[in-house]
């Protein structure tokens, strides 16, 4: 499967405090999520989101709802990560 066919889920927040609270909550439950900038295709919100891989999303979203931490929902987008983004030579 190529990267163009893979989708990721971005959990969106009103502010970075909520994002960090949820990140800590998920880590305590050993659920995988990474902090990343919000893709402009998803929102022009606070600038921080949590990216979750498709196979992990159901458990992460259930924990998100259970946590009671405020969020703006999520966006499902095709993976768009440039593997050459930090190469200069």
QUIKAHU-V20347 format. One record per residue. N is the residue number from 0. RES is the residue in one letter. SS is DSSP state (A for helix, B for strand, O for the rest). D_FIRST is the distance of its C-alpha to the first C-alpha in Angstrom with 1 decimal. Layout:
BEGIN
{{N,RES,SS,D_FIRST} {N,RES,SS,D_FIRST}}
END
This chain:
BEGIN
{{0,X,O,0.0} {1,X,O,3.8} {2,X,A,6.7} {3,X,A,8.2} {4,X,A,6.5} {5,X,O,7.4} {6,X,B,11.1} {7,X,B,13.9} {8,X,B,17.5} {9,X,B,20.5} {10,X,B,23.8} {11,X,B,26.6} {12,X,O,30.2} {13,X,O,33.6} {14,X,O,34.3} {15,X,A,33.1} {16,X,A,35.4} {17,X,A,33.7} {18,X,A,30.3} {19,X,A,31.7} {20,X,A,33.4} {21,X,A,30.3} {22,X,A,28.4} {23,X,A,31.3} {24,X,A,31.4} {25,X,A,27.8} {26,X,A,28.3} {27,X,A,31.4} {28,X,O,29.5} {29,X,O,26.8} {30,X,O,24.1} {31,X,O,21.4} {32,X,O,21.5} {33,X,B,21.8} {34,X,B,24.4} {35,X,B,23.2} {36,X,B,24.7} {37,X,O,24.4} {38,X,O,22.2} {39,X,O,24.8} {40,X,O,22.6} {41,X,O,23.3} {42,X,O,27.0} {43,X,O,29.8} {44,X,O,31.0} {45,X,O,32.1} {46,X,O,29.3} {47,X,B,27.9} {48,X,B,25.1} {49,X,B,23.2} {50,X,B,19.4} {51,X,B,17.9} {52,X,B,14.4} {53,X,A,13.6} {54,X,A,14.4} {55,X,A,17.6} {56,X,A,18.8} {57,X,A,21.0} {58,X,A,23.1} {59,X,A,23.3} {60,X,A,24.4} {61,X,A,26.9} {62,X,A,28.3} {63,X,A,28.5} {64,X,A,30.6} {65,X,A,32.7} {66,X,A,33.4} {67,X,O,35.3} {68,X,O,34.2} {69,X,O,34.2} {70,X,O,31.1} {71,X,O,30.1} {72,X,B,27.2} {73,X,B,23.5} {74,X,B,21.0} {75,X,B,17.4} {76,X,B,15.7} {77,X,B,12.4} {78,X,O,11.7} {79,X,O,13.9} {80,X,O,14.6} {81,X,O,16.1} {82,X,O,15.7} {83,X,O,19.0} {84,X,O,20.9} {85,X,O,23.5} {86,X,O,24.0} {87,X,O,27.3} {88,X,O,27.9}}
END
